[in-house]
Amino acid sequence: MGRNIDDINEAFPSKFLKAQDVGKRRVKLVVAGATYEQMTDGNEKPCLSFQNTDKLLVLNKTNSLVLSEAYGYHPKKWIGREVVLYTAKVQFKERMVDALRLELPEAEGPEEIEDENPEPKTKAKSRSMKDELDDEIPF
């Protein structure tokens, strides 16, 4: 008798990241490089590689713009930079699908600016995006 299939995606491995790989997590990654990779249809697309994982992210226009506006239009300048990978619902043709999105990690904290009329302090602790990041690479 054969072994049970726990996840059908294991039967069809891919060297490219998919929304299912990330799920509902927010994963912090460090860019290792940018290359053109051949897709199954024969076309080449720009891809990002990351430290500590073999999977590549196929860059779309949206994710490319996030990186370009932050670090410049030369991908060599992206190497060593941290990014946060997450999923978002986007429209694809006539339906909504999960897609991978990049954003920059939140800065360590905004500079404190003295307010002439400060609001009273409350005891409620706000959560920052940094508290929600998952540093474990799940793929």
N, C-alpha and C positions, 0 to 999 in steps of 0.2 A: 504494500500500500504506500502511496506517495505521501509527501508531507503536505500539511494543510497550508492554504494560502491565507496569510494574515492580512495582507494589503496587496491588492492587484497591481499597484504601481511598482512593487518589487519585481514583478514579472516583466516589466518593460522599463528597465533603468535608462536614465538619460543623464548626459553630462551637463545639462542645462537646468537651472533652478526653475521651479514651478511654484505657483501660489500655494499648492498643497504642502510643499516642503516647509513653508514658513507658518502656515495656518494663522492663528490669531495672535501669534507672538510678534514682538518687535525685536529684531536681531541686529546687534551692532557688529559690523564687519569692517575690516581694513582692506582698502583697495591694494591689490598686488600688481595689476597690469590691465592693459586694454589691447585687445587684438580683434582681428576679423576672423570669424569662424564660419565654416560652410554649414548651411542648413540642409535638411533632408531634401528640399526642393532644388538644391544646387546653388542657390543664392548665398552670398556672404553677408553677414550682419555684424555690426560691432558688438563686442561682448566685454564684460568686466570679469576679471578673476580676483579672488580674495585670498587673504592669508587664512590658513587653517581649514580650507575646504577645497575640494577638487571641482566642485560644480561652478559653472559660469552663469552669469546673468546676461541675457540678451538685452542689449540697450534699446529702448524705444526713444522716441523724440522727447517725451516728458521727462524721463529719468536722465537723459543726456543734458537737457537744459538745466536741471537741478545742479548737476555737477559743473557744467560749463559756467553758469552764473556765479557759482561759489568759488571755483578754483581756476577758471580760465578755460579756453577752448583747446588747449593742448593736453591730451590725456596723460602725458608723462607727469604733469603737475598734480594729477589725482592720486598717484601712487603714494601709499603711506597715509592717506587721509581716511578718517573714519566716516562711515555712513550708517544709516539705520534702514534696514530692509523690513517692509511690512506689506500686508495685502490691503487692497481697497477694491470696492465694487466700481466697475467702469462699464460704460455701454460699449458693446461690441455688436455691430450690426443692429439687430432688433431685440437684443436681450442684454441683461446685466450679468457680468462675469467677474470672478476674482482676478485681479492683476497684481503684479509685484510693483511696488513703488519704493523709491529712495527718498530719504530726506537727510538733512544734516543733523548730527547729534546736537542736543540742546547745549548751549554754552554752560560753563560751570555755574553761572548765575549772573543776573544783570547787575550792573554797577548800582550801588545804592545812591539815590538822589534824595537829598534832604528836602522834605516837604514843609512849607511854611505853616500849613494847617494840617498836621497829621491826624489820621483817623485813629480812634481808639483801637488798641491791639486786642485781637480775639485769640482764644485758645485753640481754635480749629486749625489743624495742620493741613496745608494744601499739599497734594502730591504733584511732583513734577514728572515730566516725561522720563527723566533719568531714573526715577523709582520704578517705572514700568518696563524698562529695557531688559531684555533677556540676553545676557552675554554668552550663554551657552549656544554654540552653533549646532542646530539639530540635524544637519545634513552632511 
